[in-house]
Amino acid sequence: MPNGKEDLLPWFPLWAAEIRTSEDCRVMTHEEFGVYMELLIIAWCSRPQATLPNDLTQLRALLGNKVSARRFKKIWEKVGQKFEKDDKKQRLFNKKQAKILADQQRKIDAMRKAGRKGAKKRWGANGHPNGDPNAIAIASRGERTEEEDKSEKERQLETANIVLQEHRNPEIPSNAAWEHIKELAQIRGILPHPESSPPTGANDTGAGEGSSS
């Protein structure tokens, strides 16, 4: 039976075909079937979850006292067959619903356990990472030579040149665009050589292309 330790789960599956073909449900009146369904919903939202009080007065109150005590006692003769008493005989539960809750809680517990295991492996029991989380990146950077750093900067600068040439805006002078590229390069640490100059054709704004002299 559910022990009520976990937070309430918000939903439970309703096996329509099983209910529709159940002999117990088929012999119920519409009133009895409605009470049964409503009590299943109330039980799922109760604490401990999937349980009801083992008291007809309380059950009738949970249903809104919509029928007389005498009438409810008659309804309970059939509906009550769908519920069992707990060990202390203080709460009622539906066997099928209790199994559904146990299965859902088992799956949730397994996912939580797997999540904690993964977190512990990555961060350690005290919440600190096992080793330096940047170790691979730092090691790779440390292995690069000064010449390789220089080549990398030149490669990125060359890429900037290509972008400038292929995407020039005729409305903006290329010299201004080139200065913008150099400014971005300085921000990113890609410092061009002092003698760097705008790419070929940078002085051409593009506005005069195709015009005659």
C-alpha positions in Angstrom: 0.0 0.0 0.0 1.3 3.6 -0.7 3.2 5.0 2.2 2.6 8.7 1.4 6.3 9.7 1.6 6.6 11.1 -1.9 4.9 14.2 -3.3 1.6 13.6 -4.9 1.8 12.4 -8.5 -0.5 14.5 -10.6 -2.1 11.8 -12.8 -2.9 8.1 -13.2 -3.9 6.1 -16.3 -7.4 5.0 -16.7 -7.7 1.6 -18.4 -10.9 2.2 -20.4 -11.1 -1.2 -22.0 -10.5 -3.0 -18.6 -13.2 -0.9 -16.9 -15.6 -1.2 -19.7 -15.4 -5.0 -19.7 -15.2 -5.4 -15.9 -18.2 -7.3 -14.6 -18.2 -5.3 -11.4 -18.6 -2.1 -13.3 -21.1 -3.4 -15.8 -23.6 -4.3 -13.1 -23.3 -0.9 -11.5 -25.9 1.8 -12.0 -24.9 5.1 -13.5 -25.0 6.6 -10.0 -22.8 3.8 -8.5 -20.3 4.0 -11.4 -20.1 7.8 -11.0 -19.4 7.5 -7.3 -16.7 4.9 -8.0 -14.9 7.1 -10.5 -15.1 10.1 -8.3 -13.7 8.2 -5.3 -10.8 7.0 -7.4 -10.0 10.6 -8.3 -10.4 11.7 -4.7 -8.2 8.9 -3.5 -5.4 9.8 -5.9 -5.4 13.4 -4.6 -5.4 12.4 -1.0 -2.6 11.8 1.5 -1.4 9.2 1.7 -1.9 9.1 -2.0 -4.4 6.6 -3.5 -6.2 6.1 -0.2 -9.5 7.0 1.3 -10.8 7.2 4.9 -12.4 4.0 6.1 -15.5 5.9 7.2 -18.8 6.2 5.3 -19.6 9.6 6.8 -16.3 11.0 5.7 -16.6 9.5 2.2 -20.0 11.0 1.7 -18.7 14.3 2.8 -15.8 14.1 0.3 -18.4 13.5 -2.4 -20.2 16.7 -1.3 -23.0 15.1 0.7 -25.0 14.9 -2.5 -27.1 11.9 -1.4 -28.5 11.0 2.0 -26.6 8.7 4.4 -29.1 6.0 3.8 -28.8 6.3 0.0 -25.0 6.3 0.2 -24.9 3.2 2.3 -26.9 1.4 -0.4 -24.5 2.7 -3.1 -21.5 1.6 -1.1 -22.7 -2.0 -1.1 -21.4 -2.3 -4.7 -18.8 0.5 -4.8 -17.2 -0.7 -1.6 -16.3 -4.0 -3.2 -13.7 -2.2 -5.3 -11.7 -1.0 -2.2 -9.7 -2.9 0.4 -8.7 -1.9 4.0 -5.1 -1.3 5.0 -3.4 -3.2 7.7 -4.6 -0.8 10.4 -8.1 -0.7 8.8 -8.0 3.1 8.9 -7.7 3.7 5.2 -9.2 2.2 2.0 -7.4 1.7 -1.3 -8.2 0.3 -4.7 -5.8 -2.6 -5.5 -5.3 -1.6 -9.1 -4.7 2.0 -8.4 -2.2 1.2 -5.6 -0.2 -1.0 -8.0 -0.2 1.9 -10.6 1.1 4.3 -7.9 3.8 1.8 -6.8 5.0 1.3 -10.4 5.2 5.0 -11.0 7.1 5.7 -7.8 9.5 2.9 -8.6 10.3 4.4 -12.0 10.7 7.9 -10.5 13.0 6.5 -7.8 15.1 4.7 -10.5 15.5 8.0 -12.5 16.5 9.9 -9.3 19.0 7.3 -8.4 20.5 7.4 -11.9 20.7 11.2 -11.8 22.4 11.3 -8.4 24.9 8.6 -9.5 25.7 10.7 -12.7 26.1 13.9 -10.6 28.3 12.2 -8.1 30.5 10.8 -10.8 30.9 14.2 -12.4 31.1 16.5 -9.3 32.0 14.2 -6.5 30.3 13.6 -3.2 31.1 17.1 -1.8 29.8 19.0 -4.8 33.2 19.7 -6.3 34.2 18.5 -9.7 36.3 15.3 -9.9 39.5 16.9 -11.3 39.7 20.2 -13.2 36.6 20.6 -15.5 38.8 22.7 -17.8 41.8 20.3 -17.8 41.4 19.1 -21.4 41.1 22.6 -22.7 44.0 24.0 -20.7 46.3 21.0 -21.6 45.5 21.5 -25.3 46.3 25.2 -25.2 49.5 24.6 -23.2 50.8 22.2 -25.9 50.5 24.8 -28.6 53.7 26.5 -29.5 54.2 30.3 -30.1 54.5 29.6 -33.8 51.2 27.7 -33.8 49.5 30.6 -31.9 50.8 33.0 -34.5 49.6 30.8 -37.3 46.2 30.6 -35.7 45.9 34.4 -35.4 46.9 34.8 -39.1 44.4 32.2 -40.1 41.6 34.0 -38.3 42.7 37.4 -39.7 42.7 35.9 -43.2 39.2 34.7 -42.6 38.2 38.2 -41.6 39.7 39.6 -44.8 37.7 37.1 -46.9 34.4 38.0 -45.0 35.1 41.7 -45.6 35.7 41.2 -49.4 32.7 38.9 -49.9 30.2 40.9 -47.9 31.1 44.5 -48.5 28.3 46.9 -48.1 28.4 49.5 -51.0 26.9 52.0 -48.6 29.8 51.8 -46.2 33.4 52.7 -47.2 35.6 49.6 -47.0 38.3 51.4 -45.0 35.8 51.9 -42.2 34.7 48.3 -42.4 38.3 47.2 -42.3 38.9 49.2 -39.1 35.9 47.5 -37.6 37.4 44.1 -38.4 40.7 45.1 -36.8 38.8 46.4 -33.7 37.1 43.0 -33.4 40.4 41.2 -33.9 41.9 43.2 -31.0 39.0 42.5 -28.7 39.3 38.8 -29.4 43.1 38.9 -29.1 43.8 38.4 -32.8 46.2 41.3 -33.1 47.1 42.1 -36.7 50.6 43.2 -37.6 51.1 47.0 -37.5 51.9 47.0 -41.2 48.6 45.3 -41.9 46.6 47.2 -44.5 43.1 46.9 -45.8 42.6 44.1 -48.4 43.1 44.8 -52.0 40.4 47.1 -53.3 39.5 48.4 -49.8 39.7 52.0 -50.9 37.0 51.2 -53.5 33.6 51.9 -51.9 32.0 49.8 -54.7 29.7 52.7 -55.6 31.6 53.3 -58.9 31.6 49.7 -60.2 30.6 49.5 -63.7 30.8 53.3 -64.3 32.8 54.8 -67.2 35.8 57.1 -66.6 
